[in-house]
Amino acid sequence: MKKTIIYLLAGALTMGSISSCSEKFLEIDPEQSVSTNNAITDVNTLQTALNGTYSKLQGSGYYGRSVYVIPELMADNLYLSLRNTGRYLDYHNFIVREQDSFAEDLWNTSYEVVINATRALQGGEALTLNGTQQEEANQMIGEAYTLRALAHFDLTRFFAQPYNFSADAAHEGVPIIATIGEDPIAPARNTVKEDYDLIIADLNKAIGLMSDETANGTLSLNAAKALLARVYLYTEQYELAAETANEVIQSGNYSLLSSENYSDIWSEDYNSEVIFEIVNTIADNAGTNGLGHFFDEAGYADALATEDLYATYADSDVRKSAIERKPKNGAEDNALFVMKFPQGALQDDDVKILRIAEVYLIRAEAYAKTGQETLALEDLNTLAQSRDPEAEPIVATGEALLDRILEERRKELAFEGHRLFDLNRNKMNVNIDQGINVIEESYPNNRFILPIPLSELNANPNILPQNPDY
């Protein structure tokens, strides 16, 4: 392994899968490869470094599959078919262990994003530029801050209990990486509060640097704000969550599609509902490791939607079309296939990470939790009636309103990796629906989060303690 890779976590250094995909600093192509000391010398090499960081999001261990699958299987939206390939079986059975390869891949890939983004922003901030080039560099540095915030956020919510688990969020979080020097690192765990403090600081820095106009498939000013609104919601800073979500909605750059055009959200790239998506070209096709192949009838069709989720949709709700009932060959007679990835096994769809629908739901929940129930109902009805024109207006207050918002989040964001986190951060019990059986687990629960991977424990003496019950 080349010297330029010493900035990975100690645990990641032991993994052959990491070394095979990280031979070059920040995934720079061989003909563009430059040494670590002067890897970023101008806006062009900064862009190359940033492109390499974006590419890490595509991996099957990250947004290419696991982030969308794990939180749904460990709750009540997905279950594994009777005929499956064994992928994520321990999540389906709620018996994940510290040796789990999917948790390990998620940990390693997320930290690759953190480290690559940090190197990119440090290199970018060291440049001396003028005029337009400085504006270009500022945008890219802002994107790097946002990418680092996204990866730290995902690590924190997968591997640490939610912010409100302890009164001051002083419980164990994940290691944060804010700077990188010339020596290998073996970081200790930070608290969850420290994790979120850096995530919020990074996003605010990004917002101060970024412009409204960006290329398709890259992070924008509004993408950073949408992610920040989500983070504020997770940290129970509800007034800031509503304020930040409002800025995204009021920007006028995004709009909910009509029920007649709902399928365009998934079939059309860069449509008006999507704030940030990962671009997957033909060259990026992950083949049998892709998200579409995992769900498609022509692929593995490993995971199916639960009957419990399907029953929440009225027949007039267009979101029901994202699930198709039909027999699965050699398995369920009434299988419920996930249709949010329409290219299926043929070609990876662009992965939609931030959507305006979620921003409406963030604002609705934030309003409800700050006593602004009329405003919460306006947002809730705006979304619900755009998906189901025949729906009666929602009228609810108090806990019933909060329950209805979480139900709407379940229906709108199904199969997009939110369900377990929504239940856990709201201190709710979780039903792991296995299709035939249901495992009932109560809050608080040590198993609602993933174990620190065994490879990291073995390689990094500073990472202890392991999460309880693993």
VOGU-3710 file (C-alpha; in Angstrom, 3 decimals, decimal comma):
1> mkktiiylla> 0,000/0,000/0,000  1,364/3,393/-0,933  2,426/5,947/1,650  -0,345/8,285/0,498  -2,936/6,052/2,189  -1,678/6,407/5,748  -4,550/8,722/6,536  -7,143/5,988/6,732  -8,357/4,814/10,123  -6,133/2,155/11,615
11> galtmgsiss> -8,901/-0,416/11,279  -9,381/0,378/7,628  -5,705/-0,151/6,963  -6,102/-3,849/7,670  -8,804/-4,416/5,101  -7,900/-5,805/1,700  -11,114/-4,434/0,234  -10,030/-0,941/1,221  -6,529/-1,196/-0,154  -7,817/-2,522/-3,451
21> csekfleidp> -10,002/0,535/-4,033  -7,732/3,121/-2,455  -4,414/2,636/-4,235  -4,455/6,276/-5,278  -5,032/9,331/-3,135  -8,658/10,401/-3,452  -9,271/8,038/-6,360  -7,250/10,207/-8,758  -6,793/8,369/-12,049  -3,262/7,027/-12,645
31> eqsvstnnai> -2,522/9,576/-15,341  -3,664/12,345/-12,997  -1,982/10,991/-9,877  0,046/13,438/-7,834  1,982/13,062/-4,613  0,333/13,701/-1,264  2,435/16,754/-0,488  1,266/18,689/-3,526  -1,878/16,780/-4,518  -3,995/19,947/-4,676
41> tdvntlqtal> -2,227/22,755/-6,497  -5,076/24,535/-8,298  -8,825/24,408/-8,884  -8,450/21,541/-11,360  -6,702/19,216/-8,920  -9,118/20,319/-6,207  -11,997/19,276/-8,464  -10,307/15,938/-9,151  -9,913/15,327/-5,425  -13,543/16,246/-4,832
51> ngtysklqgs> -14,726/13,921/-7,605  -12,911/11,074/-5,900  -14,672/11,882/-2,643  -18,082/11,902/-4,327  -17,335/8,523/-5,915  -17,099/6,911/-2,490  -20,809/7,587/-1,916  -21,657/5,146/-4,707  -20,279/2,062/-2,992  -22,617/-0,782/-2,063
61> gyygrsvyvi> -21,402/-0,455/1,510  -22,632/3,124/1,632  -25,365/4,903/-0,362  -25,069/2,354/-3,145  -27,048/-0,074/-0,980  -26,473/-0,432/2,786  -27,674/3,011/3,906  -30,982/2,401/2,162  -31,431/-1,224/3,231  -30,223/-1,614/6,829
71> pelmadnlyl> -32,538/0,906/8,604  -35,553/-0,501/6,749  -34,787/-4,172/7,454  -34,185/-3,405/11,133  -37,698/-1,981/11,350  -41,062/-2,575/9,695  -40,677/-1,520/6,051  -38,603/-4,331/4,534  -38,024/-8,023/5,112  -35,942/-10,641/3,331
81> slrntgryld> -37,738/-12,913/0,912  -37,933/-16,658/1,556  -35,571/-16,989/-1,401  -32,632/-14,677/-0,806  -28,879/-14,554/-1,267  -28,096/-14,225/2,434  -27,187/-10,547/2,223  -28,203/-8,647/5,391  -29,695/-11,806/6,898  -28,469/-10,916/10,395
91> yhnfivreqd> -30,247/-7,547/10,170  -33,455/-9,287/9,177  -33,040/-11,609/12,184  -31,864/-8,794/14,501  -28,670/-10,670/15,440  -25,943/-8,430/14,011  -22,463/-9,213/15,368  -19,221/-7,247/15,564  -17,794/-9,421/12,776  -20,533/-8,283/10,382
101> sfaedlwnts> -19,042/-7,378/7,004  -21,777/-4,888/6,068  -21,259/-2,838/9,234  -17,523/-2,992/8,599  -17,899/-1,809/5,013  -20,202/1,027/6,089  -17,694/2,127/8,741  -14,692/1,973/6,414  -16,322/3,649/3,420  -17,826/6,446/5,509
111> yevvinatra> -14,440/7,214/7,005  -12,862/7,194/3,552  -15,308/9,980/2,676  -14,407/11,839/5,885  -10,668/11,558/5,274  -10,806/12,333/1,564  -13,068/15,329/2,167  -10,736/16,605/4,878  -7,706/16,343/2,604  -9,632/18,115/-0,156
121> lqggealtln> -10,760/21,015/2,009  -7,332/21,400/3,629  -5,703/21,470/0,213  -8,300/23,875/-1,119  -8,002/26,241/1,827  -4,222/26,382/1,343  -4,524/27,663/-2,248  -3,849/31,313/-3,091  -6,304/32,322/-5,797  -7,936/35,408/-7,223
131> gtqqeeanqm> -11,390/36,422/-8,407  -13,431/33,766/-10,178  -11,036/30,972/-9,293  -11,424/31,739/-5,598  -15,206/31,596/-5,981  -14,875/28,212/-7,685  -12,576/26,977/-4,939  -14,935/28,252/-2,221  -17,784/26,273/-3,746  -15,704/23,109/-3,839
141> igeaytlral> -14,408/23,601/-0,296  -18,031/24,028/0,809  -18,913/20,772/-0,924  -16,046/19,049/0,895  -17,302/20,356/4,246  -20,792/19,074/3,383  -19,491/15,658/2,351  -17,548/15,363/5,589  -20,629/16,399/7,572  -22,773/13,839/5,740
151> ahfdltrffa> -20,337/10,994/6,439  -19,868/11,956/10,105  -23,655/12,218/10,447  -24,182/8,754/8,979  -21,489/7,249/11,184  -23,020/8,839/14,261  -26,565/7,694/13,590  -25,556/4,137/12,634  -22,952/3,491/15,333  -24,129/5,667/18,252
161> qpynfsadaa> -27,372/6,133/20,111  -29,417/9,219/19,183  -28,656/12,669/20,547  -31,389/12,514/23,188  -30,255/9,136/24,558  -28,550/10,947/27,443  -29,460/14,330/28,889  -26,372/16,094/27,573  -25,548/13,783/24,627  -22,410/12,789/26,532
171> hegvpiiati> -22,712/9,118/25,571  -20,232/7,411/23,260  -20,220/8,587/19,680  -17,755/7,928/16,864  -14,280/9,365/16,276  -14,373/12,722/14,526  -11,652/13,762/12,109  -11,345/17,507/11,651  -7,703/17,742/10,537  -5,132/15,393/9,059
181> gedpiaparn> -1,376/15,637/9,497  1,514/13,548/8,253  1,210/10,619/10,663  -1,142/7,637/10,749  -4,094/8,095/13,066  -5,869/5,789/15,531  -8,540/8,056/17,003  -10,608/7,543/20,135  -14,373/7,898/20,262  -15,875/11,329/20,795
191> tvkedydlii> -19,175/12,007/22,495  -22,305/12,299/20,407  -22,488/15,991/21,301  -18,957/16,518/19,984  -19,871/14,619/16,818  -22,894/16,788/16,140  -21,071/19,996/17,079  -18,563/19,340/14,296  -21,266/18,279/11,827  -23,191/21,513/12,426
201> adlnkaiglm> -20,029/23,637/12,303  -19,005/22,028/9,005  -22,409/22,650/7,450  -22,472/26,264/8,565  -18,994/26,753/7,076  -20,216/25,180/3,850  -23,258/27,452/3,699  -20,990/30,480/4,083  -18,883/29,377/1,125  -21,303/27,892/-1,396
211> sdetangtls> -23,357/29,438/-4,169  -26,836/28,618/-5,376  -25,705/27,432/-8,793  -23,957/24,080/-9,010  -23,630/21,266/-11,517  -26,158/18,450/-11,515  -25,205/15,704/-9,125  -23,122/17,940/-6,861  -23,926/19,517/-3,543  -25,468/22,980/-3,570
221> lnaakallar> -26,099/25,660/-0,992  -29,629/24,341/-0,540  -28,369/20,777/-0,217  -26,167/21,861/2,693  -29,147/23,641/4,242  -31,437/20,623/3,774  -28,888/18,374/5,466  -28,458/20,927/8,257  -32,235/21,015/8,782  -32,181/17,226/9,138
231> vylyteqyel> -29,308/17,440/11,632  -31,118/20,106/13,657  -34,146/17,800/13,796  -32,009/14,912/15,059  -30,465/17,160/17,737  -33,874/18,511/18,822  -33,061/22,087/17,815  -36,529/22,423/16,381  -36,702/26,175/15,852  -33,467/26,048/13,839
241> aaetaneviq> -34,726/22,984/11,960  -37,909/24,812/10,927  -36,009/27,990/10,041  -33,443/26,174/7,905  -36,047/23,990/6,194  -38,042/27,116/5,447  -35,052/28,670/3,676  -34,840/25,652/1,355  -38,560/25,648/0,613  -38,698/29,414/0,100
251> sgnysllsse> -35,703/29,354/-2,261  -38,138/28,407/-5,028  -35,669/25,955/-6,573  -37,692/22,847/-5,752  -41,324/21,803/-5,879  -43,449/18,767/-5,156  -44,494/16,943/-8,302  -48,177/16,305/-8,922  -49,570/12,852/-8,270  -49,720/12,283/-12,029
261> nysdiwsedy> -45,971/12,855/-12,286  -44,937/11,055/-9,113  -43,035/8,337/-10,982  -40,751/11,014/-12,452  -39,122/11,405/-9,029  -37,523/8,000/-9,506  -37,255/7,763/-13,293  -35,993/11,251/-14,165  -32,620/12,570/-13,062  -32,406/16,092/-11,599
271> nsevifeivn> -36,165/16,601/-11,323  -37,682/19,411/-9,277  -38,192/17,275/-6,159  -34,564/16,263/-5,742  -32,090/18,513/-3,950  -29,107/16,149/-4,126  -28,632/12,834/-5,871  -25,652/10,595/-6,544  -25,044/10,253/-10,263  -24,588/6,706/-11,551
281> tiadnagtng> -23,492/6,545/-15,175  -23,176/3,377/-17,234  -19,494/3,320/-16,313  -20,440/3,416/-12,619  -22,712/0,377/-12,822  -22,212/-1,781/-9,720  -23,820/-4,777/-11,402  -24,963/-7,434/-8,946  -23,856/-5,256/-6,011  -26,166/-2,413/-6,999
291> lghffdeagy> -29,238/-1,211/-5,173  -31,496/-1,869/-8,151  -30,228/-5,426/-8,544  -30,905/-6,025/-4,858  -34,611/-5,127/-5,265  -35,359/-6,015/-8,890  -37,281/-9,148/-9,800  -34,751/-9,709/-12,594  -31,949/-9,456/-10,041  -31,900/-10,834/-6,515
301> adalatedly> -35,190/-9,374/-5,288  -33,820/-10,123/-1,838  -35,877/-7,588/0,106  -39,629/-7,102/-0,167  -41,963/-4,480/1,264  -43,965/-5,517/4,305  -47,719/-5,964/4,283  -47,879/-3,608/7,255  -46,329/-0,773/5,243  -48,431/-1,507/2,164
311> atyadsdvrk> -51,613/-1,282/4,230  -50,823/2,305/5,238  -51,421/3,567/1,678  -54,906/4,336/0,415  -55,655/3,025/-3,065  -55,760/6,626/-4,270  -52,285/7,353/-2,841  -49,860/7,424/-5,767  -47,023/6,278/-3,508  -48,626/2,847/-3,507
321> saierkpkng> -47,364/2,537/-7,085  -43,810/2,363/-5,697  -44,743/-1,140/-4,510  -45,946/-3,837/-6,901  -47,732/-6,991/-5,778  -47,069/-10,132/-7,796  -45,757/-13,676/-7,272  -42,043/-14,195/-6,812  -40,774/-17,253/-8,628  -39,970/-19,997/-6,144
331> aednalfvmk> -40,903/-17,894/-3,132  -43,834/-15,714/-1,979  -47,125/-15,969/-3,872  -47,974/-12,337/-2,990  -44,618/-10,623/-2,945  -44,464/-6,848/-2,644  -41,649/-5,630/-4,884  -39,958/-2,269/-4,311  -40,205/-0,127/-7,464  -38,345/3,064/-6,442
341> fpqgalqddd> -35,348/1,983/-8,514  -36,956/1,561/-11,942  -33,829/0,682/-13,942  -33,466/-2,324/-11,709  -30,781/-4,848/-12,532  -30,003/-3,257/-15,892  -28,407/-0,021/-14,692  -28,001/1,735/-11,363  -30,426/4,613/-10,862  -29,220/7,915/-9,486
351> vkilriaevy> -29,650/7,681/-5,711  -31,817/10,449/-4,277  -30,305/11,525/-0,950  -32,100/14,812/-0,241  -35,635/15,585/-1,449  -37,922/18,554/-0,925  -40,630/16,207/0,405  -38,398/15,372/3,353  -37,793/19,079/3,966  -41,557/19,650/4,267
361> liraeayakt> -41,709/16,791/6,760  -38,769/18,180/8,727  -40,507/21,541/8,974  -43,817/19,897/9,920  -42,225/17,884/12,730  -40,256/20,888/13,967  -43,400/23,033/13,985  -45,369/20,352/15,832  -42,686/19,988/18,483  -42,607/23,743/19,096
371> gqetlaledl> -46,369/24,075/19,500  -47,028/25,549/16,032  -49,587/22,926/15,141  -51,448/24,951/12,500  -48,252/25,399/10,521  -47,372/21,735/11,011  -50,746/20,697/9,609  -50,292/22,967/6,596  -47,030/21,254/5,668  -48,387/17,800/6,412
381> ntlaqsrdpe> -51,469/18,339/4,257  -49,443/19,944/1,460  -47,433/16,764/1,102  -50,175/14,229/1,820  -52,640/15,772/-0,630  -50,016/16,139/-3,352  -49,604/12,349/-3,166  -53,292/11,575/-2,696  -55,661/14,194/-4,151  -58,613/12,300/-2,664
391> aepivatgea> -57,254/12,415/0,881  -59,318/14,185/3,509  -57,499/17,032/5,252  -55,562/15,822/8,276  -56,847/17,228/11,555  -54,861/16,238/14,625  -53,242/17,747/17,690  -50,687/16,798/20,316  -49,331/13,265/20,253  -51,789/12,296/17,526
401> lldrileerr> -50,286/14,951/15,259  -46,747/13,741/15,928  -47,801/10,165/15,242  -49,388/11,267/11,979  -46,201/13,079/10,916  -44,122/9,976/11,603  -46,631/7,905/9,647  -46,305/10,324/6,732  -42,519/10,090/6,962  -42,843/6,318/6,818
411> kelafeghrl> -45,026/6,436/3,715  -43,034/9,110/1,899  -39,488/8,011/2,733  -39,956/4,241/2,648  -36,892/2,327/1,363  -34,714/5,465/1,647  -33,045/4,576/4,937  -34,953/6,612/7,535  -37,338/4,309/9,384  -35,184/2,897/12,213
421> fdlnrnkmnv> -33,715/6,332/12,951  -37,145/7,972/13,072  -38,307/5,446/15,659  -35,125/5,464/17,734  -34,738/9,262/17,936  -38,375/9,531/18,999  -37,806/6,909/21,731  -40,289/4,495/20,211  -40,407/0,715/20,183  -39,446/-1,084/16,992
431> nidqginvie> -41,090/-4,030/15,293  -38,667/-5,944/13,070  -41,119/-7,319/10,529  -39,822/-10,590/9,036  -42,751/-11,121/6,724  -44,089/-14,084/8,695  -42,951/-13,226/12,209  -42,428/-9,923/14,010  -39,633/-9,330/16,530  -40,845/-6,756/19,052
441> esypnnrfil> -38,063/-4,652/20,585  -38,569/-1,848/23,088  -36,780/1,474/23,492  -34,100/1,994/24,757  -32,244/-0,786/23,030  -28,522/-1,342/22,594  -29,169/-3,282/19,410  -30,811/-0,368/17,603  -27,272/0,730/16,690  -24,489/-1,207/14,997
451> piplselnan> -21,340/-2,604/16,608  -17,951/-1,013/16,134  -16,403/-3,459/13,619  -14,119/-6,113/15,045  -11,377/-5,171/12,579  -11,346/-1,654/14,019  -11,261/-2,964/17,584  -8,312/-5,205/16,731  -6,344/-2,517/14,920  -7,114/0,585/16,955
461> pnilpqnpdy> -6,423/0,327/20,715  -8,015/3,753/21,295  -11,459/2,906/19,923  -12,831/1,148/23,024  -15,380/0,756/24,435  -17,390/-1,398/22,090  -21,089/-0,600/21,967  -22,975/-2,464/24,759  -24,331/-5,973/24,094  -21,815/-6,680/21,328
//
